[in-house]
Amino acid sequence: MIWINFSVNQDKQVNLTEQGKEINSETETGLSQHDNLLVAEECEEEIAPEIDILFEDDDIVVIHKPAGLLVHRSYLARRERFFAMQLTRDKVGCHVFPVHRLDRPTSGVLLFAKSSEMANVLCEQFAAKTVEKQYLAIVRGNMHEADTLDYALKQELDDLGDKDVDPNKAAQDAVTHYQPLLNTEIPFSSGRYATSRYALVRLSPHTGRKHQLRRHMAHLRHPIVGDTTHGDGKQNKFFREHFAVNRLWLIAKKISFEHPRTGVRMHIETELEEQWLTLFEQFGWGDEALAAQESLLITNESA
């Protein structure tokens, strides 16, 4: 049995500079403020997102995918320049094969194989449901009871990407275990209520339907904060304005699987990004509260 734990700090900034000097005014560049912003945006677009390798050997590589990065090329994202698959390939120096996916706005643990043979072995594990995945999410409202939701989902269709899928296909089985970890209530109105309540929840999908966690939490009336497709628009807006962060609050925390060559059970996890830790402080979840939940946040075997 192998445990891997990795820390990621994604609180990074990109500054537009000229010969080591920060450009911050019209007098320094000879351009208007609007033009400066356009130049800065163009420069930032040339910079590839940074990925961190959590584990690598001759057969597999596991990375921490930042939020906002697509796993691979898509017909619906023809203008995108960077993809997790491409960046991983460039970093490890060989072709990599995706064996599962993370939605673009979801950050966290992502597994690749280094050969088609190893990819086939890993895909068989996913098909046999022996791969275990653990996510953490911030959801609307307080939650107090753990349970398993068995709620079938109709296949979601993209306007172009799924044009050949049968829209009349029956709903597919979808099962998610959820475990509330921490609750908070903050003295700010976000709708018709005088206060706002949120919960930190551990989510363990037992099936792999499209947007399963987001759709299941919305079904429970505890949508994941930042979900622009299935979530609460008013809550999302409040979060953006009050906490100055615009993201889906869902992270793939850990993945457990058998090594495709050795058969050794692997447990690979990533630590929370700085955005999460900052939010925890704002929610009043200090070290003591987090320590009480450490086994659930990090290494719970049932996840």
Steps between C-alpha positions, in 0.01 A plus 500: 500500500643838400386840626599817318421846639593817316468870575399746232524878523310660217486850642716636218485828312616603154629856466569686177858627518744677276868428563421393854285806575127471558292690248215671680424837343445678173817709545718190518362333187365778284176303475158565644380299797271302268790418266716397792231257610479354151877454488498339844221265398688397186815433703309299755339292225848389392579356843406136548319402821729331748438137586661311787602135481378307803645162398688360203667174403560314173132410460283780641502866591260680734467878493313775681282662233424866568143622472414634154726263306350250255627142517536464122404667175131545434294600199320746728827668602682546171657828611661354810879473487580300810375164625595282795592212269731717289664671799558167673652353184737793468599479865572125515639471148272230362149448374234450768160333484200631698309231691240726661408866494437802716260772393673820393407701814596217737854492636695215653638152443513374140649166391670423166659183365825508304403225255185365341561169678501661846205718400296191415577345840396816682185540291402146597527603866272797441252275321512253790448789746808412704642852468403721794480877470448760769395860442445796728237764428355814651121486474212732578336442837598300806505119483503264798440141385714276281317287247519341156294646217386252236338723239510418129606777263398568143796559274578868459547611142737770380373710210769370265719249677218252566300557182498128414382382844144370526304757708241233582749271670379381840647648817815324620570378852695757702613450861683748725594474867513832683645580842456847658821610672458860616219758505507877524258792517625847413319828580447608141176486307505316168135499403191508714687380810690723742795261515677261264570135578752268338644154554821320415405159364698193399361336185577150377348407162434130445407560136642742246217689335550839339490776763382237749615671820371839392162360394460281807574784742257723312239224531556502877444878495859554613657615172876532479602864523631637172309253283369718219309215334315331786561736791341802665571813297436738791732306728767486232481876451515560875807279529677677215430844641550426871802268481648632172547149360332369187529121481312176543560390860566138416838326522600142424683430824614139471502200270564137595572227244718196437825572321446365147830308496576403862147470638598701809213709634583868451351789699591834344370827635559871474476769763252781475589806298558835670155620392343228712711574806424871474128427478521270803647788701220731386248234601656471846628149439829523683768241560310340786186442294699370205711273719183340634407409143848409378424133449201589287674778310814307421524126557163341569518149354127488428519792259 
